[in-house]
Amino acid sequence: METSELRAIAQDYGTPSYVFDLEAFRNRLRECQAIVGPEVHLCFAMKANPWLINAAAQVASKLEVCSPGELDLCERANINPDQIVYSGVNKEICDITHAIEYGAGVLTAESLLHVEYIDQVAREHNLVVDVLPRLNAGSQFGMSKDELLWLVDNRDRFPGLKLVGIHYFVYTQRLKLKHQRKEMAMLSDLIDELANEHDFVVERLEYGPGLGVPYFMDDDFSDDLLPIREIADDLRALAAKTELTIEMGRFFASPCGTYFTKAMDLKSNKGTNYAILDGGMHHITYFGQMMGMHVPPIVNLTREAEDRESEVAEWCLCGSLCTVNDVLVRAVELDSLQRGDVLAFGRCGAYAVTEGVSLFLSRRLPRVLLREADGSVVLARDFIESSQFNGLAVG
């Protein structure tokens, strides 16, 4: 969106607010699909931004759903259950029942216990459920290779499920593509091993490459699709062996979001200029940001619209929380910053809206705005006083 459009939205809806450009998000998905080709499918990890699930479902083949609450959101949004990959490290019997009754297209199994649970619920419903066992990549997620091989060799013990492939994801925001290439080579070898030594055909592979995106002003923004361009051939080679879906959230969504916050107070203490904003770290987070040491894209929307005398100064941008940790940017040069100015923080489309400590100090939750393809804006969530979620009701 152009600065003038952002300014108009901020003026109409106030601060603090998020605005997510749905068409920009859809276009990014389309661009990624065009780069990898039709033989590679896309899956949006909805934990990155649940407000985007309807837009994602219009373009991506799948949505990764990682909790009962996320599944509730999909039901409320009438998401086609065939598009759902029901994942998550802690699945209870009731969660699996919910997913199966909703008709989720495939469930992942993070452990052999999950396999037992899914098999039990599926047989109770006289169903055979498609399952992707998740292969461990060195964290708390997934099962070991030995467990995976045991499961494949003993799959007839679980008549309520059909093993259809593998789920594999390591980590997010990985900038060195040698890691992804090594993983794809490993997965290719595993597909061959399962076929040749265990009589098992991997029909589907759900792979999260965790591609990185630029966030800060010293990053390279010249082509933020470069990572997927550079591994497209590797992905297509893997897709020649099995039906391949790449699962990402941050890479798809981060460019589509903007966060508005207003300068409420300005002060100078011991040589440092401080701007106190009506937002803070409870509203916005950037991966890799530590105590505000990096500078994300920031535009002073008010200054851009006014003919002010130029006076560039360095500012420390702080939020409204009573903690020294609430520093959004430690040092950034801004021109003629004044009280009441609205600042727009870019690259907020992924995780910012949900990953902050939003209930700390019972501050008001921001508005959420969705910008449609025709330029219209939908108020998806109004301001919410978070005090209602904290403390005991008395009287």
Secondary structure, DSSP 8 states (H G I E B T S, - for coil): --HHHHHHHHHHH-SSEEEEEHHHHHHHHHHHHHHH-TTEEEEEEGGG-GGGHHHHHHH-SEEEE-SHHHHHHHHHTT--GGGEEE--S---HHHHHHHHHHT-SEEEESSHHHHHHHHHHHHHTT--EEEEEBB--SSSSSB-HHHHHHHHHTGGG-TTEEE-EEEEE--S-B--THHHHHHHHHHHHHHHHHHHHH-----EEEEE--B----STTS--S-TTHHHHHHHHHHHHHHTTSEEEEEESHHHHGGGEEEEEEEEEEEEETTEEEEEES--TTT---TT--TT-S---EEEHHHHHS-----EEEEEEE-SSSSTT-EEEEEEEEES--TT-EEEE---SSSHHHHS-TTGGG-EE-EEEEE-TTS-EEEEE--EEGGGGSS----
